Amino acid sequence: MAAESQGAASEDFAERQARNRRLSTLIVFLFICLFLLIGSAVDYLYFDAFTPSALKLPVATLTAFTMATLISLMSYYQGSALVLGSVGAEALDLKLPEHRELRNIVTEMALASGSPMPKIYVVFDPAPNAFATGRDEFHSAICVTTGLLALCSREETQGVIAHEVAHIRNNDILLMTLVSVLLGGIALLSDWASRSFYSSRTRDRAVGKSALLVVPAFLLILLSPLISRLLAMAVSRQREYLADATGVEFTRNPLGLAKALEKLRDAAMPFQGASRGTAHLFFVNPLRRRVDDREGHLADLLSTHPPIARRIMLLYQMTGAGR
């Protein structure tokens, strides 16, 4: 009976991983399409490409495609290193007792989940938070702030680590890491394109072109960072619920995770090292925006994380003591 249960669980994880791999491919494809659309808009507005009178080589489109391909490859192979570097993550110092305890907790959760041991990093920041990154369970890392280690008990820290190990086990980390780096690429390309639009030369070239094409092209350039962030938020929010539930499977203790969420909610401390491009990676939103505490379709669009209060309520329901 136990063997059957274990087999079913393995099949469930395998199904989630396969689904997330497919979604990762789709998201990368959508981001590449967005890069190409921005490049095409730049070619049309700035270089007179795609016009009947001047069939020029679409330099910006080709550049955008090359850029998207390189960023996608870099995201896959070096994305976790870039993310860890951006937040100032450091390796554990095993001379410190709290770091040794963290290593023990991660080891326990790796064993409970049947996953290889991830690398462990800390960020010296008082804001309590954590995240996982990497491209698969064999190339993964968990990063925890010193604020979380100071605030949470061992039981609560175990709940947080189980949640992050669940992201690794479900293969969420590849998708989230890819999105983080691609968001940065879209922002850079859009910023360059929008700045160029304000040059007199570009405005002169836009004169005489169809407003039906000029206006959408400019809006695409202007709004592409928002569109890309909405894509990131769409793939992040529901994954937090799943990681909570999967983490509880590893610890058999929903109360530990619920108490950790309560403490992080009450701390309400933003993490200075985070950005809008990496916010979706974290255990709770490090930017601490009010929209994260709301529910509904608008909140689903604008927030990377589900409301903490709802996550806590669902965890207490697992204990049979609903709130």
C-alpha positions in Angstrom: 0.0 0.0 0.0 2.8 2.4 0.9 4.6 1.5 -2.3 1.4 2.3 -4.3 1.1 5.7 -2.5 4.7 6.5 -3.2 4.3 5.6 -6.8 1.2 7.8 -7.2 3.0 10.7 -5.5 6.0 10.3 -7.9 3.6 10.2 -10.9 1.9 13.4 -9.6 5.3 15.2 -9.3 6.3 14.0 -12.7 3.1 15.3 -14.2 3.6 18.7 -12.6 7.2 18.8 -13.8 6.1 17.9 -17.3 3.4 20.5 -17.3 5.7 23.2 -16.0 8.3 22.3 -18.7 5.6 22.8 -21.3 4.6 26.1 -19.8 8.2 27.2 -19.6 8.6 26.6 -23.3 5.4 28.5 -24.0 6.5 31.4 -21.8 9.8 31.6 -23.6 8.1 31.5 -26.9 5.8 34.4 -25.9 8.7 36.5 -24.6 10.5 35.9 -27.9 7.4 37.0 -29.8 7.3 40.1 -27.6 11.0 40.8 -28.4 10.2 40.4 -32.1 7.2 42.7 -32.0 9.3 45.4 -30.3 12.0 45.0 -32.9 9.4 45.2 -35.7 7.9 48.3 -34.2 11.4 49.9 -34.0 12.1 48.9 -37.6 8.9 50.5 -38.8 9.1 53.7 -36.8 12.9 54.4 -36.9 14.3 52.6 -40.0 11.4 52.7 -42.4 11.3 48.9 -42.7 8.1 47.1 -43.6 6.9 50.0 -45.8 6.1 49.7 -49.5 8.4 52.5 -50.4 11.4 51.2 -48.5 11.8 47.5 -48.2 14.9 47.6 -46.0 16.5 44.8 -43.9 14.7 44.7 -40.6 17.8 45.2 -38.5 16.1 45.8 -35.2 13.9 42.8 -35.6 16.9 40.6 -36.3 18.7 42.2 -33.4 15.8 41.6 -31.1 15.5 37.9 -32.1 19.3 37.4 -31.5 19.0 39.2 -28.2 16.0 37.1 -27.2 17.7 33.9 -28.1 20.9 34.8 -26.2 18.9 35.9 -23.1 16.9 32.7 -23.2 20.1 30.6 -23.3 21.7 32.8 -20.6 18.5 32.4 -18.5 18.6 28.7 -18.7 22.3 28.2 -18.0 23.2 31.2 -15.9 19.9 32.6 -14.7 20.2 31.4 -11.1 23.7 32.9 -10.8 22.4 36.2 -12.1 19.5 36.2 -9.6 21.6 35.2 -6.7 24.2 37.9 -7.6 21.5 40.5 -7.9 20.3 40.1 -4.3 23.8 39.7 -2.8 23.5 36.1 -1.8 26.4 34.5 0.0 27.3 30.9 0.8 26.7 29.5 4.2 29.2 30.1 7.0 29.0 26.8 8.9 30.8 28.3 11.9 27.5 30.1 12.6 24.9 27.9 14.5 21.9 29.3 12.6 23.6 28.4 9.3 24.2 24.9 10.5 20.6 24.6 11.5 19.5 25.9 8.1 21.6 23.3 6.4 20.1 20.6 8.5 16.6 21.8 7.7 17.3 21.9 4.0 18.8 18.4 4.2 15.7 17.1 5.9 13.3 18.6 3.4 15.5 17.3 0.4 15.2 13.8 1.9 11.5 14.2 2.5 10.9 15.3 -1.0 13.2 12.8 -2.7 15.1 15.7 -4.3 18.9 16.2 -4.6 20.4 18.5 -2.1 20.2 22.1 -3.4 22.9 24.7 -2.8 22.1 27.0 0.1 22.7 30.7 0.3 21.9 33.5 2.7 21.3 37.2 2.2 22.3 39.5 5.1 19.1 41.5 5.2 16.6 42.0 8.1 13.6 41.5 5.9 12.3 37.9 6.4 12.0 36.1 3.1 13.3 33.2 1.0 13.3 32.0 -2.6 14.4 29.1 -4.8 16.1 29.3 -8.2 17.7 27.1 -10.8 16.9 25.2 -13.9 16.0 21.8 -12.4 16.3 19.8 -9.2 19.9 18.9 -10.1 20.9 22.5 -10.5 19.0 24.4 -7.8 19.6 26.7 -5.0 17.6 28.0 -2.0 18.3 31.4 -0.6 17.2 32.7 2.8 17.5 36.1 4.4 19.1 36.4 7.9 15.9 38.2 8.8 13.9 35.0 8.3 16.4 33.0 10.4 16.2 35.5 13.2 12.4 35.8 13.1 11.2 32.2 12.7 11.5 29.2 14.9 12.9 25.9 13.6 9.4 24.6 12.9 8.5 27.8 11.0 11.7 27.8 9.0 11.1 24.2 8.1 7.7 25.2 6.7 9.3 27.9 4.5 12.1 25.7 3.3 9.5 22.9 2.5 7.7 25.5 0.4 10.8 26.4 -1.5 11.8 22.7 -2.0 8.3 22.2 -3.4 9.0 24.8 -6.0 12.2 22.9 -6.9 10.3 19.5 -6.9 7.5 20.9 -9.0 10.0 22.4 -11.5 8.6 25.9 -10.9 12.2 27.2 -10.6 13.0 27.0 -14.2 10.0 29.0 -15.3 10.5 31.6 -12.6 14.2 32.0 -13.3 13.6 32.3 -17.0 11.0 34.9 -16.5 13.3 37.0 -14.2 16.0 37.3 -16.7 13.7 37.8 -19.7 11.9 40.6 -17.8 15.1 42.4 -17.6 15.8 42.0 -21.3 12.4 43.3 -22.2 12.8 46.3 -19.9 16.2 47.2 -21.5 14.9 46.9 -25.1 11.8 48.9 -24.4 13.7 51.6 -22.5 16.1 52.0 -25.5 13.3 52.1 -28.0 11.1 54.5 -26.1 14.0 56.9 -25.5 14.8 56.8 -29.2 11.3 57.7 -30.1 11.7 61.2 -28.6 14.5 62.1 -31.0 13.5 64.7 -33.7 14.8 62.3 -36.4 12.4 59.6 -35.3 9.4 61.9 -35.0 10.1 63.2 -38.5 10.1 59.7 -39.9 6.9 58.9 -38.1 5.2 61.8 -39.9 3.4 60.6 -43.0 3.0 57.0 -41.8 -0.3 55.5 -41.0 -1.5 56.5 -37.5 -3.2 53.1 -37.4 0.3 51.5 -37.3 2.4 54.3 -35.6 0.2 54.5 -32.5 0.0 50.7 -31.8 3.7 50.4 -32.5 4.6 53.2 -30.0 2.1 51.8 -27.4 3.7 48.4 -27.8 7.1 49.8 -27.1 5.8 51.8 -24.1 3.7 49.0 -22.6 5.9 46.0 -23.2 7.5 46.0 -19.7 4.0 46.0 -18.3 2.9 43.2 -20.6 5.9 41.1 -19.7 5.3 41.7 -15.9 1.7 40.6 -16.4 2.9 37.4 -18.0 5.2 36.8 -15.0 2.4 37.4 -12.5 0.0 35.1 -14.3 2.4 32.2 -14.0 3.4 32.9 -10.4 0.3 33.4 -8.3 -1.3 29.9 -8.4 2.1 28.3 -8.0 2.3 29.7 -4.5 -0.8 27.8 -3.4 0.5 24.6 -4.9 3.9 25.0 -3.3 2.2 25.6 0.1 0.2 22.4 -0.3 3.2 20.4 -1.6 5.4 21.7 1.3 2.9 20.5 3.8 3.2 17.0 2.2 6.9 17.1 3.1 6.5 18.4 6.6 3.1 16.9 7.6 2.8 20.2 9.6 0.7 22.9 8.0 0.8 24.9 11.3 4.5 25.6 10.9 4.1 27.2 7.5 1.0 29.1 8.6 2.8 30.6 11.6 5.7 31.6 9.4 3.3 33.4 7.1 1.7 35.2 10.0 5.1 36.4 11.2 6.1 37.6 7.8 2.8 39.3 7.3 3.1 41.1 10.6 6.7 42.1 9.9 5.7 43.8 6.7 9.3 44.6 5.9 10.3 45.1 2.2 13.4 43.4 1.0 15.7 46.1 -0.5 17.6 43.7 -2.8 14.5 42.7 -4.7 13.1 44.2 -7.9 10.0 43.9 -9.9 11.8 41.5 -12.1 12.6 39.1 -9.2 9.7 39.7 -6.9 7.7 36.6 -8.2 10.6 34.3 -7.0 10.1 35.1 -3.3 8.2 33.3 -0.6 6.1 36.4 0.0 6.2 39.5 -2.1 9.4 41.4 -1.1 8.0 44.7 -2.4 5.1 44.6 0.1 2.4 46.2 -2.0 -1.2 46.5 -0.8 -2.6 44.8 -3.9 -1.1 41.6 -2.6 -3.7 41.4 0.2 -6.6 41.7 -2.2 -8.5 39.1 -4.1 -10.3 39.2 -7.4 -9.5 39.3 -11.1 -7.7 42.7 -10.9 -5.5 41.5 -8.0 -4.7 38.3 -10.0 -3.5 40.5 -12.8 -1.4 42.9 -10.7 0.1 40.8 -8.0 2.8 38.1 -8.1 1.5 36.4 -4.9 -1.9 35.4 -3.5 -3.1 37.1 -0.4 -1.2 36.0 2.7 -4.4 35.9 4.7 -5.9 33.4 2.2 -2.8 31.2 2.3 -2.9 31.2 6.1 -6.6 30.3 6.1 -6.1 27.4 3.7 -3.2 26.1 5.9 -5.3 26.2 9.0 -8.1 24.4 7.2 -5.6 21.6 6.6 -5.1 21.3 10.4 -8.9 21.1 10.9 -8.9 24.4 12.7 -10.2 26.7 10.0 -9.9 30.5 10.4 
